[in-house]
């Protein structure tokens, strides 16, 4: 079953028409979703024809079908990676047994919680980014923003399908609630803190897609290992889409750096004031944005010691990143892991049972992956002959979750007093002035092939189209 | 003994490390494990990659879509690629062969901005189309990958060349039992030989064209056949036992084989009753031609096919022609067979391109019709000769080769599958 049935109201490759009750329930949810998209989706862009990629099958050759479509007409649907009939649980207590095709009673509550938490992030980021279209630095970027948005919408569909199909009435109620919470809403905010933050400008958007969508990648990778097979198959296909979001972030920041380096070399200066006057974002400001988004994102992995994480793993609900490539016993009962704590005003590592530290294991995997990309950003400076290098701050910097929450730590990892923190905070995290300056650069550029002054053009266009291709038709 | 293949220009599939974001999508997608990575780069193993293009659409960055001209014996290995920070500059290869002119395609058409153009070593070479004919049936591809291979059972294995010839070619029939394995003529599958190489790594899968029609080697059975030549010498002539070919040729009835696929979505036959096929092949390149011919033969029985078939088949001697007997039994008004023998004792040496020129009138007449499709399968070295011959035939008929050629490509009517 790889072909996607587009003749139905809800495109799908899960034989939806074979389950009338489920089909009706989802068709009942669909208008609410479309209403949410109209109200909370990209502002003022519902009538644009956007050069979007749509999957026509989950096989590689049908995966990327490009055409100009209006976003509300985008065929949101339910696509699962092909089923492997021989798949076995490969970690936790059920190792070696057949994976589950239904949610086992004893794990229903936990599975539902995992799916709702993941599902809640998807529409949240659309809400966070809904104003960005008004200040896009180019048509190319505008198109990428919209592609990210419609795919986040599809990821919501993916989670809602699981809730409807496997969790009965509770699942349907949870699916409704996913449309009722809103990012940053005082009364009913989104579940996770990072998804209630604003994404006010495009530098924040690139940082968000680089760091926060990467958190998504790691969570999805862990869920793609799940013994609950429908969840594994759903998240596997979502990962293919998630890769594009990280690309938007990584290449976006790269292009900001490239443009700044060009102007630094033209003006022969690294003075932030002079560079700001020339209309580009100085490198220390980029570093402060990085510090903020990185620290907010690593909080998303949860507490460094968590009995929930242990339960999720042992019961086979959520694995580790690249579980099948690891060579341990996949039970971890006798393993330990080193986590940070503060004792006597100093950070130190302590050994704790690995099962309880699985959030930290995933966080460390994420950190390694993030650092690799930052290394590539630094190559931009290297190539331009600029000495400045971006760095990830210490893991304990600006944390709000877990053992390290609220402890004052510098980006280099020194534990600080409140006073020391206050004295330096403005050089480590974006200030109101920084944000106001970046916001001041955000003028909309809509002519094909033209780019805002603060960002370099991309190396290649989308789907081998030229850079000056009409990626968005404004009608 | 196969003659050594002269050096020629190929387009090597590479990943641009400057654009790649190391998202792992390509490695995850590749059906035959040709892509791997270290802490620095994702790389394509030139010894495994068959340019099936499965990795290209899902890549979010476009980094995967790079094809660099190199000489065939100077392809960049994996170690070199691991160390790259950027793609090396393309050398100015003027397509002049280092060894023999016959080994190079020199195509003077504008290749546009399609990087899959003028590719040797691609499913569609510079000369070939990258789309199937419009009426082709829709193929299923990559139903089974290295992550979920399917087991097939050997239900037949016999030699199809004379026992006293060096060329040991086997006809192997695999049955898939209850496992869905829908195929079309022109597609291929890949087989995992058991065991591991000297470095302890499991052998990668080897690809073989399917030699039977879509409804089975035995009609209405879930089976298919392969044409496999036992490899006993390398291109340099030194003795070497082909891992997979020897494994397959030695299989016994009821043995099981690990299979992945199907592969291929362009080298497909048209589905019109009055379409014509020109088939040009050497050796085991006859596999897809056998599949297409048999498909048409079965259709004719039901009055479902009325087109013309023309076959140009090259081998060293008649006794080394796989399927020679059954082929010769086909009615002459059904298929026009032209055998090119390069080492026949009683005839001058002749290659397929010589016969194409000899039959220029008939070939040109067929090419007048936009219902004619051309399929070429065999050793890479034959491509250039075939293209030259077709060019002569078309020019001789007073038409412009560039126009005809670009139409053949844009309509998906000229296909190459060479190795």
HADDOCK unambig.tbl for C-alpha pairs under 7 A between the chains (distance, minus, plus):
assign (segid A and resid 60 and name CA) (segid B and resid 29 and name CA) 6.97 0.50 0.50
assign (segid A and resid 60 and name CA) (segid B and resid 54 and name CA) 5.25 0.50 0.50
assign (segid A and resid 60 and name CA) (segid B and resid 55 and name CA) 6.76 0.50 0.50
assign (segid A and resid 60 and name CA) (segid B and resid 57 and name CA) 6.44 0.50 0.50
assign (segid A and resid 60 and name CA) (segid B and resid 58 and name CA) 6.26 0.50 0.50
assign (segid A and resid 61 and name CA) (segid B and resid 54 and name CA) 6.13 0.50 0.50
assign (segid A and resid 61 and name CA) (segid B and resid 57 and name CA) 6.45 0.50 0.50
assign (segid A and resid 63 and name CA) (segid B and resid 57 and name CA) 6.60 0.50 0.50
assign (segid A and resid 63 and name CA) (segid B and resid 58 and name CA) 6.32 0.50 0.50
assign (segid A and resid 64 and name CA) (segid B and resid 57 and name CA) 5.57 0.50 0.50
assign (segid A and resid 64 and name CA) (segid B and resid 58 and name CA) 6.41 0.50 0.50
assign (segid A and resid 84 and name CA) (segid B and resid 148 and name CA) 6.59 0.50 0.50
assign (segid A and resid 240 and name CA) (segid B and resid 25 and name CA) 6.27 0.50 0.50
assign (segid A and resid 240 and name CA) (segid B and resid 58 and name CA) 6.89 0.50 0.50
assign (segid A and resid 243 and name CA) (segid B and resid 23 and name CA) 5.82 0.50 0.50
assign (segid A and resid 243 and name CA) (segid B and resid 60 and name CA) 6.14 0.50 0.50
assign (segid A and resid 244 and name CA) (segid B and resid 60 and name CA) 4.57 0.50 0.50
assign (segid A and resid 247 and name CA) (segid B and resid 21 and name CA) 6.30 0.50 0.50
assign (segid A and resid 247 and name CA) (segid B and resid 60 and name CA) 6.70 0.50 0.50
assign (segid A and resid 247 and name CA) (segid B and resid 61 and name CA) 6.42 0.50 0.50
